[in-house]
Amino acid sequence: MESVLHEILPIVILSLAVSLTAVLISCVLGMPLGVCLALSRMRGRSIIKALAFSGMAMPPVVVGLLLYLLLSRSGWLGEWQWLFTTRAMILAQVILDLPFVIGITLTAVEAVPEELQFQLQSLGATPWQLRWTLLGESRNGLMLAAMTALGRGLSEVGAVLMVGGNIEGHTRVLTTAILLETGRGRFAIALSLGAILLTLALAINLAFIKLRRQTSR
Amino acid sequence: MTSRPLYHLLDVCFELSPDFALRIDDWQHSAGQTLCLVGPTGAGKTTFLKVLTGLISLQTGSIEFDGHGWSQGVASIDDSRRIALVPQRPLLLSRSVRANVEYGLQLRGFRADDWINELLHRLGLEKLAAKSAQTLSGGQTQLVAIARALALRPTVLLLDEPTANLDPASVGLVEQVLEEMRQRHRTTLIWATHNMFQARRVADRVALLLAGRIVEISARDDFFHRPVDPRTQDFVNGRMVY
């Protein structure tokens, strides 16, 4: 039992570390972009919006393959030496998470009535203060964006397997471990890992629901 | 007119839609005075107030505010922060009542707890201060919108039917608070109303708007007792005009 725990715990910790870091980066980059897109009247806005929404359907394995080619020794980003590291796994998840964060943020901010924007400006809000206030008003949508991205990251297998390599003690996460154990025929362990993944997802969603209740008060 | 002009609009045109445009040929308003805008629904009262916020880009014409020209009718942030609007259908932030009232001051980096307490007290909002603004009735929302605009001690207060959702006692209270504000801070009030009795009570001057144009503007008593334009005569006598 102790040896199983010893084996599994680092995998759980790495899964959380990779996915949470990717979500954090995606939120920092994607939320301001989503707000700007929602408020902007620039040309080509609908094309960017369509790209963001299409990005949600991006197959992880294709992202993994493209990143693999870019990060491999002969690739454009080969100099970084990121292939088969957690950095590459985080980068893959950021690319997969970003469209969700941008798309959901954009939709949440667009749902705030335009008249509210005018009324806030009439109270003296500068463009940046307006954006900040609208972010606050869209907080439920923003939380949903972060949770969706986290869910996608935690359950993702194709991209992290290709760029992480599933190296024990280095880049092995829950999903790649499940794949490996299934291949080895160790279904009991694979199922246990699956149960841990589901429990994590449930715990995160419960925390989200509680946070949402608190912020809605 | 003894006081200096605060607003001067010249040849202003703002096309709201293909069917409606606000056209103001030459209009001036002095600081510290209360102007009531009256007119039937769809006459352009709300659009006129929106133009006066300095947040809307004009098609043509010029606006001068306290000696500063606004490029295409858009005010600098310094000028626009001297003007506050109480909208006809106020929308509040999903925060507490107090946070909503403090919002404008917060944007300016100020805190004024005593002033906010006084306002909440004067408008009977003290007990609601900690409550979520999303749970308020229409009348309470209107009072919070008035409080959040008054909190800024603006040079100009633009009021779009500010008492439309209020009971008679609250209407009296709001009129009294606004009059106090005017006397204490020499606030200029530009007040759109459907209520002729209210216009008679609060206005120094009254303007009749029809189809986006000012038909007649004059001192309150002249407007109600000696109207010049036949349409104004009809309007003050309760006959519908278009």
Contacts between the chains, C-beta under 8 A, distances in Angstrom:
chain1	res1	chain2	res2	distance
A	113	B	91	6.1
A	115	B	87	7.6
A	115	B	89	7.4
A	115	B	91	6.0
A	116	B	91	4.3
A	118	B	50	7.7
A	118	B	55	6.7
A	119	B	85	7.1
A	119	B	87	5.6
A	119	B	90	6.8
A	119	B	91	5.6
A	120	B	103	7.9
A	121	B	53	7.9
A	121	B	55	5.3
A	121	B	80	7.6
A	122	B	53	5.2
A	122	B	55	6.3
A	122	B	80	7.8
A	122	B	83	7.5
A	122	B	84	6.7
A	122	B	85	4.0
A	122	B	87	7.6
A	122	B	158	8.0
A	123	B	84	6.6
A	123	B	85	7.9
A	123	B	103	6.2
A	123	B	104	4.0
A	123	B	107	6.7
A	123	B	148	6.6
A	123	B	149	7.3
A	123	B	152	7.1
A	124	B	77	7.6
A	124	B	80	6.8
A	124	B	81	4.3
A	124	B	84	8.0
A	124	B	104	5.4
A	124	B	107	4.9
A	124	B	108	6.2
A	124	B	152	7.0
A	125	B	107	5.5
A	126	B	77	6.1
A	126	B	107	7.5
A	129	B	107	5.3
A	133	B	93	7.0
A	133	B	103	8.0
A	136	B	93	7.5
A	137	B	93	6.3
A	137	B	94	6.1
A	216	B	94	7.4
A	217	B	132	6.3
